[in-house]
Amino acid sequence: MAQHFRKAMDALYFVCVVIAGTALVLISAVIPWGVYTRYVLNSAASWPEPTAVLLTIWLTFFGAAACYRLRFHMNVSFFVKLMPPFWQRFFDALAEAAMVAMSIFMTIWGAKLVMTTWNNSIADFPGLSVGVTYLPIPLGGAILLLFVVERILCGAPPAPASHH
């Protein structure tokens, strides 16, 4: 069972990395286009800035979940590592509990935000729901919760190099 769960989390991690990576590449293309149209063509396109903001939101929440899974996120553990092993385990457990609470908060309240704003449209993209803008919050929260559960039940995932 744990092995199947780990494989599912590997696949979910890959999806997060692809979404975040794609968003980063698109941002890297959209921003220069906006600069080009503004300063070279002297006719600024209206869509690059809001597009970059939307892509940044997707990059942030999916990238954060992926970074958490492999502990690539910002982690201030200097003082914890100076403590005796019991206190290190205690603070690691406390940090995981905080991650559970935050991911549940993101999932529940993010879903409420998506539902509340679903029928509103974005001014720059009238055909696009505002709810789509906020969709990465509950999705990222749910994925983050799954990654926390994986860490608690199965231990830390193997390093990316060992996947090959």
C-alpha positions as CSV (number, residue, x, y, z in Angstrom):
1,M,0.0,0.0,0.0
2,A,2.7,2.5,1.0
3,Q,4.6,1.7,-2.2
4,H,1.5,2.5,-4.4
5,F,0.9,5.7,-2.4
6,R,4.5,6.7,-3.0
7,K,4.2,6.1,-6.7
8,A,1.1,8.2,-6.8
9,M,2.9,11.0,-5.0
10,D,5.8,10.7,-7.4
11,A,3.3,11.2,-10.3
12,L,1.6,14.1,-8.5
13,Y,5.0,15.7,-7.8
14,F,5.8,15.4,-11.5
15,V,2.5,17.1,-12.5
16,C,3.3,19.9,-10.0
17,V,6.8,20.4,-11.5
18,V,5.4,20.4,-15.0
19,I,2.8,23.0,-14.2
20,A,5.2,25.2,-12.3
21,G,7.9,24.8,-14.9
22,T,5.5,25.6,-17.8
23,A,4.2,28.6,-15.9
24,L,7.8,29.8,-15.4
25,V,8.7,29.4,-19.1
26,L,5.5,31.2,-20.2
27,I,6.2,34.1,-17.8
28,S,9.6,34.3,-19.3
29,A,8.1,34.7,-22.7
30,V,5.1,36.9,-21.8
31,I,7.0,39.6,-19.9
32,P,9.6,40.3,-22.7
33,W,6.7,40.5,-25.2
34,G,5.0,43.1,-23.0
35,V,8.3,45.1,-22.8
36,Y,8.8,44.8,-26.6
37,T,5.3,46.0,-27.5
38,R,5.5,48.9,-25.0
39,Y,9.0,50.2,-25.8
40,V,9.8,49.0,-29.4
41,L,6.3,49.1,-31.0
42,N,5.2,52.0,-28.8
43,S,1.8,50.2,-28.5
44,A,1.6,48.3,-25.2
45,A,-0.3,45.0,-25.3
46,S,-2.8,44.8,-22.5
47,W,-2.7,41.1,-21.8
48,P,1.0,40.3,-20.8
49,E,0.9,41.8,-17.3
50,P,-2.4,40.1,-16.2
51,T,-1.3,36.9,-17.9
52,A,2.0,36.9,-16.0
53,V,0.2,37.5,-12.7
54,L,-2.1,34.5,-13.3
55,L,0.9,32.3,-14.3
56,T,2.8,33.5,-11.2
57,I,-0.1,32.3,-9.0
58,W,0.0,28.9,-10.6
59,L,3.7,28.7,-10.4
60,T,3.7,29.7,-6.7
61,F,1.2,27.2,-5.4
62,F,2.2,24.2,-7.4
63,G,5.9,25.0,-7.1
64,A,5.6,25.4,-3.3
65,A,4.0,22.0,-3.0
66,A,6.7,20.4,-5.1
67,C,9.4,22.2,-3.1
68,Y,7.9,21.0,0.2
69,R,7.9,17.4,-0.9
70,L,11.7,17.3,-1.4
71,R,12.5,19.9,1.3
72,F,13.7,22.4,-1.3
73,H,11.6,25.1,0.4
74,M,12.9,27.8,2.7
75,N,13.6,26.1,6.0
76,V,15.2,27.8,8.9
77,S,16.5,24.9,11.0
78,F,19.8,26.1,12.3
79,F,18.8,26.3,16.0
80,V,16.7,23.2,15.8
81,K,19.8,21.2,14.7
82,L,21.7,22.5,17.7
83,M,19.1,20.9,20.0
84,P,19.2,17.3,21.4
85,P,17.5,14.7,19.2
86,F,14.3,14.6,21.3
87,W,13.7,18.3,20.7
88,Q,14.6,18.0,17.0
89,R,11.9,15.4,16.6
90,F,9.5,17.5,18.6
91,F,10.0,20.6,16.5
92,D,9.9,18.5,13.2
93,A,6.5,17.1,14.3
94,L,5.3,20.6,15.3
95,A,6.3,21.9,11.8
96,E,4.5,19.0,10.1
97,A,1.4,19.8,12.3
98,A,1.6,23.4,11.2
99,M,1.8,22.2,7.5
100,V,-1.3,20.1,8.0
101,A,-3.2,23.0,9.5
102,M,-2.1,25.4,6.7
103,S,-2.8,22.9,3.9
104,I,-6.3,22.2,5.3
105,F,-6.9,26.0,5.6
106,M,-5.8,26.5,2.0
107,T,-8.0,23.7,0.7
108,I,-11.2,24.7,2.5
109,W,-11.0,28.4,2.4
110,G,-9.4,28.4,-1.1
111,A,-12.3,26.3,-2.4
112,K,-14.8,28.7,-0.8
113,L,-13.0,31.6,-2.5
114,V,-13.1,29.9,-5.8
115,M,-16.8,29.2,-5.5
116,T,-17.6,32.7,-4.4
117,T,-15.7,34.3,-7.3
118,W,-16.5,31.7,-10.0
119,N,-19.2,33.8,-11.6
120,N,-17.1,37.0,-11.8
121,S,-15.0,37.6,-14.8
122,I,-11.5,39.1,-15.1
123,A,-11.6,42.6,-16.6
124,D,-8.7,41.9,-19.0
125,F,-10.1,38.4,-19.9
126,P,-13.9,38.7,-19.9
127,G,-14.3,35.0,-20.8
128,L,-12.2,33.8,-17.9
129,S,-13.6,33.3,-14.4
130,V,-12.0,35.0,-11.4
131,G,-12.3,31.6,-9.7
132,V,-9.7,30.2,-12.1
133,T,-7.3,32.7,-10.7
134,Y,-7.8,31.3,-7.2
135,L,-8.1,27.6,-8.2
136,P,-4.4,27.0,-7.4
137,I,-5.0,27.8,-3.7
138,P,-7.2,24.8,-2.9
139,L,-5.5,22.5,-5.4
140,G,-2.1,23.4,-4.0
141,G,-3.4,23.0,-0.5
142,A,-4.8,19.5,-1.2
143,I,-1.6,18.5,-2.9
144,L,0.5,19.8,0.0
145,L,-1.7,17.9,2.4
146,L,-1.1,14.7,0.4
147,F,2.7,15.4,0.5
148,V,2.6,15.9,4.3
149,V,0.6,12.6,4.7
150,E,3.2,10.9,2.5
151,R,6.0,12.2,4.7
152,I,4.3,11.1,7.9
153,L,3.2,7.7,6.7
154,C,6.1,6.7,4.4
155,G,9.0,9.0,5.4
156,A,10.8,11.4,3.3
157,P,10.7,10.6,-0.5
158,P,13.9,9.6,-2.2
159,A,16.1,12.3,-3.7
160,P,15.2,13.1,-7.4
161,A,18.5,11.6,-8.6
162,S,17.5,8.2,-7.2
163,H,14.3,8.1,-9.3
164,H,16.3,7.2,-12.5
